[in-house]
Amino acid sequence: MADRKKDHIELAFQSQIEEALIDERFHYEPLLSAHPIIEDTSFTFLGKSMQTPIWVSSMTGGTELAGKINRNLARACAEFGMGMGLGSCRSLLDSDEYFSDFDVRDIIGEDLPLYANLGICQLEELIQTKKISKVIRLVGRLRADGLIIHINPMQEWLQPEGDRISKSPLESIEFLLEEVDFPIIVKEVGQGMGPESLRALLRLPLQAIEFAAFGGTNFAKIELMRNPNLQVQLFDPLTNIGHSASQMINWVNDIVENDEQVKCKEIIISGGVQNFLDGYYLMEKSNLSAIYGQASGLLKYAKESYDDLKAYLESQRKGIQLSRSFLRVRK
């Protein structure tokens, strides 16, 4: 007790925070709840029961380190009751060399959502060559619940070995939906999507839309950093184009409220979500059922050790519980 009081006196002046730093997104309501206790926090998302509203956003595959990262992430999903999107599974379409990097169903378990992942360029190519059966085989071999299609025209344009699309991504997605009977999620890769694209996707019978909004890992910027071509470097301003998760939530809410043709009912909010407080704020703002996703925020722990990843996720879970008890989002 004496040591604690001594600490309070010595730290009192250092703990003062400027008024300008108040987080204006929330009302702090300390009188309305008790401290959260461990309880059943299960909810249904993507057709399965989850315990923690965090999504492992698609990251990587195809290297020795990727296998370790995916196994750590899948283990964390199993322990915390989360869902996981695999990194691009393109390499598995024609080879088994890296299959073990992605083969995590036994780790995550049968009861949690696990999605394979392909780019829009690969999907278009498979449609053109009449090889959609490869997509079906991919999802089956991974024992995935469905498939994420990542839409990345800017990334492909800036990538030294990038592909080109000859049709609108919307056409390819609509074709795929007619050909397969497993759920489809569509995402961007770090720049988000504008309101017209969101409206078009929301009108499709997708399982979910993942934002991958501006403010997180930006794959267009990554490709530009990899590309030494001076002519390509002139396209750098394009990497600053995009939409934040907050912008996208507002557009989705407006579309859902005013458009009777909306069929997609679930959102994964990712891109620029730095911590549980960002995630809680954005989930509370969404009028559709939503969880939040992280990629690099989990990657930096997953590549080191499982204990580091577990400690980080435990802090995020407790942070969400505290937020639900004492914070209300300002309207």
C-alpha positions as CSV (number, residue, x, y, z in Angstrom):
1,M,0.0,0.0,0.0
2,A,2.8,2.5,1.0
3,D,4.7,1.7,-2.2
4,R,1.6,2.3,-4.3
5,K,0.9,5.6,-2.7
6,K,4.5,6.6,-3.2
7,D,4.2,5.7,-6.9
8,H,1.0,7.8,-7.2
9,I,2.8,10.9,-5.8
10,E,5.9,10.5,-7.9
11,L,3.8,9.9,-11.1
12,A,1.0,12.4,-10.6
13,F,2.6,15.1,-12.6
14,Q,3.8,12.8,-15.4
15,S,0.4,11.4,-15.9
16,Q,-1.3,14.6,-17.0
17,I,-2.6,14.4,-20.5
18,E,-3.5,17.4,-22.7
19,E,-7.2,17.9,-23.3
20,A,-6.6,17.9,-27.1
21,L,-5.7,14.2,-26.9
22,I,-9.1,13.1,-25.7
23,D,-10.5,10.3,-27.9
24,E,-13.7,12.1,-29.2
25,R,-15.1,8.9,-30.7
26,F,-16.6,7.7,-27.4
27,H,-18.6,8.7,-24.3
28,Y,-17.0,7.2,-21.2
29,E,-19.7,5.8,-19.0
30,P,-18.1,4.5,-15.8
31,L,-21.4,4.2,-13.8
32,L,-23.4,1.8,-15.9
33,S,-21.5,-1.6,-15.8
34,A,-19.3,-3.7,-13.6
35,H,-15.9,-5.0,-14.7
36,P,-16.3,-7.6,-17.4
37,I,-16.0,-11.2,-16.3
38,I,-15.2,-14.3,-18.4
39,E,-18.4,-15.4,-20.0
40,D,-19.8,-17.0,-23.1
41,T,-19.2,-14.5,-25.8
42,S,-20.1,-16.7,-28.7
43,F,-21.8,-15.3,-31.8
44,T,-22.5,-16.5,-35.3
45,F,-20.6,-15.1,-38.2
46,L,-19.9,-16.5,-41.6
47,G,-22.3,-19.3,-40.6
48,K,-20.1,-20.5,-37.8
49,S,-19.8,-19.9,-34.0
50,M,-17.0,-17.5,-33.0
51,Q,-15.9,-16.3,-29.6
52,T,-13.8,-13.2,-30.4
53,P,-14.8,-10.7,-33.2
54,I,-11.3,-10.6,-34.8
55,W,-10.5,-11.9,-38.2
56,V,-7.1,-13.0,-39.3
57,S,-6.9,-11.1,-42.6
58,S,-5.1,-12.8,-45.5
59,M,-1.4,-12.5,-45.3
60,T,1.1,-14.9,-46.8
61,G,2.2,-18.3,-48.1
62,G,4.9,-19.8,-50.1
63,T,7.9,-19.4,-47.9
64,E,9.3,-21.3,-44.9
65,L,8.5,-18.5,-42.6
66,A,4.9,-18.3,-44.0
67,G,4.3,-21.9,-42.8
68,K,5.2,-20.9,-39.3
69,I,3.1,-17.8,-39.4
70,N,0.0,-19.6,-40.7
71,R,0.3,-22.3,-38.1
72,N,0.7,-19.8,-35.3
73,L,-2.3,-17.8,-36.5
74,A,-4.4,-20.9,-36.9
75,R,-3.5,-22.0,-33.4
76,A,-4.5,-18.6,-32.1
77,C,-7.8,-18.9,-33.9
78,A,-8.6,-22.2,-32.3
79,E,-7.7,-20.9,-28.8
80,F,-9.6,-17.5,-29.1
81,G,-12.4,-18.6,-31.3
82,M,-11.6,-16.5,-34.3
83,G,-11.8,-16.9,-38.1
84,M,-9.0,-16.9,-40.7
85,G,-8.4,-15.9,-44.3
86,L,-5.4,-17.6,-45.9
87,G,-3.0,-15.6,-48.0
88,S,-3.1,-16.0,-51.8
89,C,-3.4,-19.7,-52.6
90,R,-2.4,-19.1,-56.3
91,S,0.7,-21.3,-56.0
92,L,-1.5,-24.3,-55.0
93,L,-3.5,-24.3,-58.3
94,D,-0.8,-26.2,-60.1
95,S,1.6,-27.4,-57.5
96,D,1.7,-29.1,-54.0
97,E,5.1,-27.6,-53.2
98,Y,3.7,-25.1,-50.6
99,F,0.6,-26.9,-49.7
100,S,1.8,-27.6,-46.1
101,D,2.1,-23.8,-45.5
102,F,-1.7,-23.4,-46.0
103,D,-2.9,-26.7,-44.6
104,V,-4.1,-25.5,-41.3
105,R,-7.6,-27.0,-41.0
106,D,-6.5,-29.6,-38.4
107,I,-5.0,-26.8,-36.3
108,I,-7.9,-24.3,-36.4
109,G,-10.5,-27.1,-36.1
110,E,-13.7,-27.8,-38.0
111,D,-15.9,-25.4,-36.1
112,L,-14.3,-22.1,-37.0
113,P,-14.4,-20.2,-40.4
114,L,-11.4,-20.8,-42.7
115,Y,-11.3,-19.3,-46.2
116,A,-9.0,-19.9,-49.1
117,N,-7.9,-16.9,-51.2
118,L,-7.3,-16.1,-54.9
119,G,-6.7,-12.9,-56.8
120,I,-9.1,-11.5,-59.4
121,C,-6.5,-12.0,-62.2
122,Q,-6.2,-15.7,-61.4
123,L,-10.0,-16.0,-61.3
124,E,-10.4,-14.3,-64.7
125,E,-7.7,-16.6,-66.2
126,L,-9.4,-19.7,-64.9
127,I,-12.8,-18.5,-66.3
128,Q,-11.2,-17.8,-69.7
129,T,-9.5,-21.2,-69.8
130,K,-12.6,-23.0,-68.5
131,K,-10.8,-24.3,-65.4
132,I,-13.1,-23.2,-62.6
133,S,-12.8,-26.8,-61.4
134,K,-9.4,-25.9,-60.1
135,V,-11.0,-23.4,-57.7
136,I,-13.4,-26.0,-56.5
137,R,-10.6,-28.5,-56.0
138,L,-8.5,-25.9,-54.1
139,V,-11.2,-25.1,-51.6
140,G,-11.9,-28.8,-51.2
141,R,-8.3,-29.8,-50.6
142,L,-7.8,-27.1,-48.0
143,R,-11.1,-28.1,-46.4
144,A,-11.9,-24.4,-46.4
145,D,-15.4,-23.1,-45.8
146,G,-15.3,-20.8,-48.9
147,L,-13.1,-18.5,-51.0
148,I,-11.9,-14.9,-50.7
149,I,-11.4,-13.1,-54.0
150,H,-9.0,-10.2,-53.6
151,I,-9.5,-7.3,-56.0
152,N,-6.2,-5.6,-56.7
153,P,-6.0,-3.8,-60.0
154,M,-3.6,-1.1,-58.7
155,Q,-1.3,-3.7,-57.1
156,E,-1.1,-5.7,-60.3
157,W,-0.4,-2.6,-62.4
158,L,2.5,-1.6,-60.2
159,Q,3.9,-5.1,-59.7
160,P,7.0,-6.0,-61.8
161,E,5.5,-9.3,-62.7
162,G,1.9,-8.2,-62.5
163,D,-1.0,-9.5,-64.5
164,R,-3.7,-7.5,-66.3
165,I,-7.5,-8.0,-66.2
166,S,-9.5,-7.7,-69.4
167,K,-13.0,-7.7,-67.8
168,S,-14.5,-5.9,-64.8
169,P,-13.9,-7.8,-61.5
170,L,-17.7,-7.7,-61.0
171,E,-18.3,-9.8,-64.2
172,S,-15.8,-12.5,-63.0
173,I,-17.3,-12.5,-59.5
174,E,-20.9,-12.9,-60.8
175,F,-19.7,-15.8,-63.0
176,L,-18.0,-17.5,-60.1
177,L,-21.2,-17.2,-57.9
178,E,-23.1,-19.0,-60.6
179,E,-20.5,-21.8,-60.8
180,V,-19.8,-22.7,-57.2
181,D,-21.9,-23.6,-54.1
182,F,-19.5,-22.5,-51.4
183,P,-19.5,-19.0,-49.8
184,I,-17.6,-16.1,-51.4
185,I,-16.0,-13.1,-49.7
186,V,-14.6,-10.2,-51.7
187,K,-11.9,-7.9,-50.4
188,E,-9.5,-5.2,-51.6
189,V,-5.8,-5.2,-50.6
190,G,-5.1,-1.9,-48.8
191,Q,-6.9,0.9,-50.6
192,G,-10.5,0.1,-49.8
193,M,-13.5,0.6,-52.2
194,G,-15.7,3.6,-53.2
195,P,-19.5,3.7,-52.8
196,E,-20.3,2.4,-56.3
197,S,-18.2,-0.7,-55.9
198,L,-19.6,-1.3,-52.5
199,R,-23.2,-1.0,-53.7
200,A,-22.5,-3.4,-56.5
201,L,-21.0,-6.0,-54.1
202,L,-23.7,-5.5,-51.5
203,R,-26.3,-6.5,-54.2
204,L,-24.6,-9.8,-54.8
205,P,-25.2,-13.0,-52.7
206,L,-21.8,-12.8,-51.1
207,Q,-21.1,-14.2,-47.7
208,A,-19.3,-11.0,-46.7
209,I,-17.2,-8.1,-47.9
210,E,-13.8,-7.4,-46.3
211,F,-12.8,-3.7,-46.6
212,A,-8.9,-3.9,-46.6
213,A,-9.3,-0.2,-46.3
214,F,-6.7,2.6,-46.7
215,G,-4.5,3.0,-43.6
216,G,-3.3,-0.5,-43.2
217,T,-0.9,-2.7,-45.3
218,N,-1.0,-1.2,-48.8
219,F,0.0,-3.8,-51.4
220,A,0.1,-1.2,-54.2
221,K,2.7,0.7,-52.2
222,I,4.6,-2.5,-51.5
223,E,4.8,-3.4,-55.2
224,L,5.9,0.1,-56.0
225,M,8.7,-0.2,-53.4
226,R,9.7,-3.5,-55.1
227,N,9.7,-2.1,-58.6
228,P,12.9,-0.3,-59.7
229,N,11.4,0.8,-63.0
230,L,11.6,4.6,-63.1
231,Q,8.6,4.9,-65.4
232,V,6.5,2.9,-62.9
233,Q,7.7,5.1,-60.1
234,L,5.9,7.9,-61.7
235,F,2.6,6.2,-60.7
236,D,3.4,6.7,-57.0
237,P,0.5,9.2,-56.5
238,L,-1.9,6.3,-57.2
239,T,-0.8,4.6,-54.0
240,N,-2.3,7.6,-52.0
241,I,-5.7,6.9,-53.5
242,G,-8.2,5.0,-51.3
243,H,-10.9,5.0,-48.7
244,S,-10.7,4.6,-44.9
245,A,-12.7,2.0,-43.0
246,S,-14.7,4.8,-41.4
247,Q,-15.7,6.2,-44.8
248,M,-16.6,2.8,-46.0
249,I,-18.8,2.0,-42.9
250,N,-20.7,5.2,-43.6
251,W,-21.3,4.3,-47.2
252,V,-22.4,0.8,-46.4
253,N,-24.8,2.0,-43.8
254,D,-26.3,4.5,-46.2
255,I,-26.6,1.8,-48.9
256,V,-28.2,-0.7,-46.6
257,E,-30.7,1.8,-45.3
258,N,-31.8,3.0,-48.8
259,D,-31.3,0.1,-51.2
260,E,-33.8,-2.8,-51.1
261,Q,-31.5,-4.9,-53.4
262,V,-28.9,-5.5,-50.8
263,K,-28.2,-9.3,-50.3
264,C,-24.8,-9.3,-48.5
265,K,-25.3,-9.0,-44.8
266,E,-21.8,-9.3,-43.2
267,I,-18.8,-7.1,-43.1
268,I,-15.2,-7.7,-42.1
269,I,-13.7,-4.3,-41.2
270,S,-10.0,-4.2,-42.0
271,G,-7.4,-1.7,-43.0
272,G,-6.0,0.8,-40.5
273,V,-7.4,-1.0,-37.5
274,Q,-4.6,-0.5,-35.1
275,N,-6.1,-2.0,-31.9
276,F,-9.2,-3.1,-30.1
277,L,-10.4,0.4,-29.6
278,D,-10.5,1.1,-33.4
279,G,-12.1,-2.3,-33.9
280,Y,-14.8,-1.7,-31.3
281,Y,-15.6,1.8,-32.6
282,L,-16.0,0.6,-36.2
283,M,-18.0,-2.5,-35.3
284,E,-20.4,-0.4,-33.2
285,K,-20.9,2.0,-36.1
286,S,-21.8,-0.8,-38.6
287,N,-25.5,-1.4,-39.2
288,L,-24.6,-4.8,-40.6
289,S,-23.2,-7.7,-38.6
290,A,-19.4,-7.0,-38.4
291,I,-16.1,-8.1,-37.0
292,Y,-12.7,-6.5,-37.5
293,G,-9.7,-7.9,-39.2
294,Q,-6.0,-7.3,-38.8
295,A,-3.0,-8.4,-40.9
296,S,0.3,-6.7,-40.0
297,G,-0.9,-6.1,-36.5
298,L,-1.0,-9.9,-36.0
299,L,1.9,-10.7,-38.4
300,K,4.6,-9.0,-36.2
301,Y,3.7,-11.3,-33.3
302,A,3.0,-14.5,-35.3
303,K,6.4,-14.5,-37.0
304,E,8.2,-14.4,-33.6
305,S,6.5,-16.8,-31.3
306,Y,3.1,-18.2,-30.4
307,D,3.4,-16.8,-26.8
308,D,3.9,-13.3,-28.1
309,L,0.8,-13.7,-30.4
310,K,-1.3,-15.1,-27.6
311,A,-0.4,-12.3,-25.2
312,Y,-1.3,-9.7,-27.8
313,L,-4.7,-11.3,-28.6
314,E,-5.5,-11.7,-24.9
315,S,-5.0,-7.9,-24.5
316,Q,-7.2,-7.3,-27.5
317,R,-10.0,-9.6,-26.2
318,K,-9.9,-7.9,-22.7
319,G,-9.8,-4.5,-24.4
320,I,-13.0,-5.3,-26.3
321,Q,-14.7,-6.5,-23.1
322,L,-13.7,-3.3,-21.3
323,S,-14.9,-1.2,-24.2
324,R,-18.3,-2.9,-24.2
325,S,-18.7,-2.3,-20.5
326,F,-17.7,1.4,-20.3
327,L,-17.6,3.0,-23.7
328,R,-20.5,4.2,-25.9
329,V,-19.8,5.4,-29.5
330,R,-20.8,9.0,-30.1
331,K,-23.5,9.3,-32.7
